[in-house]
């Protein structure tokens, strides 16, 4: 049996630490934390999930890592989750090495004013 925690409370605590709401972050959602505090049973068939082995960037992935990841995706599908295999397309000049730079630039633009204040 695969598990992320001993119980729902463990998994909720982990998720809260990963997805905590930040009012300055437009991608952060306050209602998500409220759901974690009082979780309701979730029907996996109601979710849309995309899976990409290399994010469409041709990243090299070790064979043993790929085997585990594909196995986990297959396992979730067996449990009834709908998971679509996708290969995102990126602008012509974006490659795997540029993506982290773009992400860091966006974070700096959004949160740079707070750098060193906390």
Backbone bond lengths (Angstrom), bond angles and torsions (degrees), N, CA, C in turn:
res aa  C-N    CA-C-N  psi(-1)  N-CA   C-N-CA  omega(-1)  CA-C   N-CA-C  phi
1 X - - - 1.456 - - 1.524 108.90 -
2 X 1.315 116.07 135.10 1.459 121.23 178.10 1.519 108.65 -94.66
3 X 1.323 115.94 142.39 1.458 118.28 177.63 1.514 110.77 -152.45
4 X 1.318 114.83 149.31 1.456 121.93 177.41 1.516 111.51 -96.18
5 X 1.316 117.03 -19.94 1.460 122.02 -178.28 1.519 109.66 -160.60
6 X 1.315 115.21 175.43 1.461 119.70 -179.75 1.518 112.07 -72.90
7 X 1.342 116.04 -29.63 1.457 120.39 -178.32 1.526 109.01 -158.41
8 X 1.331 116.28 -179.66 1.463 120.80 -177.75 1.523 111.09 -60.81
9 X 1.332 117.38 -37.09 1.468 120.41 -179.87 1.530 111.13 -61.70
10 X 1.343 117.58 -40.56 1.465 121.12 177.46 1.523 111.30 -60.84
11 X 1.324 115.76 -47.12 1.456 120.42 -177.94 1.530 110.12 -67.06
12 X 1.333 117.56 -38.79 1.464 121.01 177.64 1.523 110.36 -62.81
13 X 1.327 117.83 -41.32 1.463 121.27 178.04 1.526 110.47 -61.91
14 X 1.323 116.56 -43.98 1.458 120.36 178.67 1.531 110.05 -62.27
15 X 1.328 116.76 -46.17 1.463 120.21 -178.51 1.524 111.05 -63.67
16 X 1.338 117.00 -40.16 1.473 119.14 178.90 1.526 110.65 -61.24
17 X 1.324 116.68 -38.71 1.464 118.69 -179.54 1.528 111.38 -70.18
18 X 1.317 117.84 -28.04 1.461 121.32 179.31 1.522 113.05 -84.91
19 X 1.332 116.68 -31.85 1.457 120.63 -171.07 1.518 113.12 -122.65
20 X 1.308 118.14 30.96 1.457 120.62 -176.73 1.530 110.78 -60.07
21 X 1.324 116.03 146.30 1.459 121.54 -177.68 1.513 110.95 -76.08
22 X 1.301 115.80 134.23 1.455 123.20 175.84 1.524 106.48 -128.71
23 X 1.349 118.60 114.73 1.466 120.05 -175.15 1.524 113.99 -59.35
24 X 1.331 118.30 -25.26 1.461 120.81 179.47 1.529 112.61 -80.63
25 X 1.322 117.32 -10.56 1.458 121.75 -176.74 1.520 110.10 -99.25
26 X 1.327 117.89 110.63 1.463 119.63 -177.44 1.527 112.48 -66.08
27 X 1.325 118.40 -17.26 1.462 121.05 178.26 1.520 112.50 -86.78
28 X 1.318 116.76 -10.58 1.458 122.23 -179.78 1.529 109.23 -81.98
29 X 1.325 116.57 141.95 1.459 120.47 -176.48 1.522 111.15 -123.99
30 X 1.339 118.68 115.70 1.466 120.10 -178.64 1.521 112.96 -64.91
31 X 1.326 117.86 -32.38 1.464 118.95 -178.56 1.521 111.96 -69.08
32 X 1.334 117.45 -22.29 1.465 120.13 179.13 1.524 110.20 -63.18
33 X 1.341 117.36 -44.81 1.465 120.30 178.69 1.518 111.65 -63.21
34 X 1.328 117.77 -38.95 1.461 120.28 178.46 1.522 110.07 -60.43
35 X 1.318 117.19 -38.95 1.461 120.29 178.05 1.519 110.84 -66.86
36 X 1.326 117.72 -34.20 1.460 119.99 179.98 1.519 111.83 -70.64
37 X 1.320 116.85 -31.66 1.456 119.99 179.57 1.522 111.66 -70.74
38 X 1.306 117.29 -29.24 1.457 122.23 -179.58 1.531 108.25 -135.13
39 X 1.354 116.48 69.58 1.460 118.83 -172.97 1.525 112.11 -65.75
40 X 1.328 114.22 142.28 1.450 121.00 173.79 1.522 107.41 -110.39
41 X 1.332 116.93 153.03 1.467 118.21 176.98 1.527 110.30 -56.13
42 X 1.319 116.30 139.20 1.453 121.56 -176.19 1.526 109.37 -112.29
43 X 1.313 115.94 132.23 1.450 121.20 175.06 1.525 107.45 -89.61
44 X 1.335 117.91 113.19 1.463 119.62 -176.08 1.517 113.34 -59.87
45 X 1.306 118.03 -22.83 1.459 119.87 -178.46 1.526 112.17 -72.51
46 X 1.330 117.92 -8.76 1.459 120.52 179.64 1.525 112.30 -89.98
47 X 1.318 117.96 -7.79 1.464 121.52 -177.18 1.523 111.47 -96.95
48 X 1.327 115.08 151.50 1.459 121.93 171.71 1.522 106.51 -111.01
49 X 1.327 116.28 119.68 1.463 120.75 -176.66 1.521 108.71 -125.79
50 X 1.333 115.60 133.41 1.463 121.65 176.49 1.521 108.46 -111.75
51 X 1.310 116.18 143.62 1.466 122.31 179.98 1.525 108.41 -131.33
52 X 1.317 115.68 131.65 1.456 121.67 175.50 1.516 108.09 -137.91
53 X 1.297 116.06 128.98 1.464 120.41 -178.87 1.523 112.06 -69.49
54 X 1.330 116.93 -34.02 1.470 119.17 -174.73 1.529 113.17 -130.03
55 X 1.317 117.07 15.90 1.470 123.24 -179.91 1.530 112.36 57.71
56 X 1.341 116.83 22.96 1.455 120.41 179.93 1.509 113.77 72.22
57 X 1.330 117.44 12.52 1.466 121.58 -176.05 1.527 113.07 -111.26
58 X 1.320 117.14 3.54 1.455 119.74 178.58 1.513 114.22 71.08
59 X 1.338 117.14 24.03 1.462 119.93 177.44 1.525 110.43 -57.92
60 X 1.308 116.44 140.34 1.462 120.51 173.89 1.526 107.99 -76.53
61 X 1.320 116.43 132.00 1.455 121.66 179.06 1.517 107.63 -125.81
62 X 1.332 116.29 126.81 1.466 120.45 179.16 1.521 110.01 -56.53
63 X 1.329 115.59 143.11 1.462 121.87 -177.49 1.522 112.04 -56.21
64 X 1.340 117.27 -43.06 1.468 119.08 -178.48 1.526 111.66 -68.01
65 X 1.319 117.36 -35.10 1.461 120.97 177.34 1.522 109.96 -67.67
66 X 1.327 116.74 -44.93 1.460 120.89 179.36 1.523 110.78 -61.09
67 X 1.309 116.63 -41.29 1.471 120.75 179.74 1.530 110.70 -59.84
68 X 1.329 116.71 -43.85 1.467 120.57 179.37 1.523 110.73 -66.82
69 X 1.322 117.34 -45.42 1.464 120.53 -178.64 1.533 111.57 -62.24
70 X 1.318 117.30 -46.58 1.470 121.03 178.89 1.523 109.65 -63.06
71 X 1.326 117.01 -39.70 1.464 120.64 177.46 1.517 112.35 -61.31
72 X 1.325 117.03 -40.75 1.472 120.68 179.12 1.523 111.61 -68.38
73 X 1.329 116.59 -40.75 1.467 120.12 177.42 1.526 109.42 -62.96
74 X 1.321 117.26 -44.41 1.467 120.81 177.82 1.525 111.09 -61.57
75 X 1.318 116.78 -40.58 1.466 121.36 178.86 1.528 110.94 -61.08
76 X 1.329 116.72 -45.43 1.463 120.32 178.49 1.530 110.87 -63.48
77 X 1.325 116.96 -38.12 1.468 119.76 176.82 1.534 110.57 -63.02
78 X 1.323 117.06 -39.99 1.466 120.67 177.90 1.525 111.40 -62.80
79 X 1.320 116.56 -29.17 1.463 120.76 178.73 1.529 112.20 -80.50
80 X 1.320 116.89 -4.37 1.453 119.68 177.39 1.516 115.42 107.69
81 X 1.332 117.84 0.02 1.461 120.24 178.85 1.527 108.63 -74.49
82 X 1.327 116.01 141.86 1.455 121.10 176.51 1.525 107.34 -96.74
83 X 1.317 115.28 113.45 1.466 120.84 -176.83 1.523 107.88 -126.81
84 X 1.327 115.85 121.08 1.454 121.87 -179.75 1.526 109.20 -98.58
85 X 1.319 116.29 130.89 1.455 120.80 174.48 1.522 107.92 -80.49
86 X 1.327 116.23 125.23 1.462 121.26 -176.75 1.525 110.41 -130.99
87 X 1.292 115.22 158.54 1.461 122.47 172.11 1.514 106.89 -131.01
88 X 1.335 116.95 96.14 1.467 119.48 -177.77 1.523 111.02 -58.45
89 X 1.309 114.84 148.28 1.465 119.56 173.79 1.522 108.08 -103.56
90 X 1.298 115.62 144.27 1.461 122.51 -176.47 1.511 108.82 -122.11
91 X 1.334 116.93 160.55 1.468 118.53 174.40 1.521 110.66 -54.94
92 X 1.304 116.42 153.28 1.461 123.06 -171.18 1.525 114.45 -50.30
93 X 1.325 118.41 -41.73 1.469 120.04 -173.88 1.524 113.87 -92.90
94 X 1.321 118.13 6.07 1.466 120.46 179.10 1.515 108.81 -88.04
95 X 1.310 115.83 129.02 1.462 119.01 171.93 1.519 107.99 -129.12
96 X 1.290 117.40 179.73 1.459 121.90 -175.54 1.505 114.09 -57.73
97 X 1.296 117.83 -29.12 1.451 119.72 -177.36 1.527 111.62 -82.68
98 X 1.322 116.89 -25.14 1.461 119.66 -179.64 1.521 111.98 -79.83
99 X 1.318 117.94 -27.29 1.456 120.56 -175.00 1.531 112.85 -58.41
100 X 1.338 120.27 -48.49 1.477 118.47 178.07 1.530 112.42 -60.59
101 X 1.320 117.53 -34.95 1.464 120.70 178.90 1.533 109.49 -64.04
102 X 1.322 116.73 -43.83 1.465 120.65 178.50 1.530 110.79 -64.04
103 X 1.326 117.44 -40.99 1.456 120.99 178.54 1.527 110.74 -63.18
104 X 1.326 116.89 -44.23 1.458 120.53 -179.48 1.529 110.76 -66.31
105 X 1.322 117.13 -37.56 1.467 120.06 177.66 1.529 110.48 -63.69
106 X 1.330 116.87 -41.33 1.465 120.27 178.75 1.525 110.76 -65.17
107 X 1.321 117.29 -41.64 1.471 120.67 177.85 1.530 110.85 -64.23
108 X 1.326 116.80 -41.32 1.460 119.97 179.12 1.520 110.83 -64.03
109 X 1.328 116.69 -40.38 1.464 119.70 178.85 1.525 110.80 -65.09
110 X 1.319 116.41 -36.26 1.452 120.16 -176.34 1.526 112.90 -81.95
111 X 1.331 117.56 -41.15 1.456 121.08 -171.98 1.525 113.43 -117.62
112 X 1.325 118.72 1.34 1.465 122.08 -175.37 1.511 114.28 -55.82
113 X 1.318 117.42 -33.43 1.465 120.24 -179.45 1.528 111.62 -62.07
114 X 1.325 117.72 -23.40 1.466 121.77 -178.11 1.524 112.71 -92.36
115 X 1.317 117.12 -6.06 1.466 120.82 -177.42 1.520 110.75 -56.76
116 X 1.299 117.15 124.85 1.454 122.65 177.49 1.510 115.03 79.72
117 X 1.342 118.07 4.99 1.474 119.18 -178.42 1.527 112.62 -95.29
118 X 1.297 117.89 -7.98 1.468 119.91 -176.93 1.487 111.77 -124.49
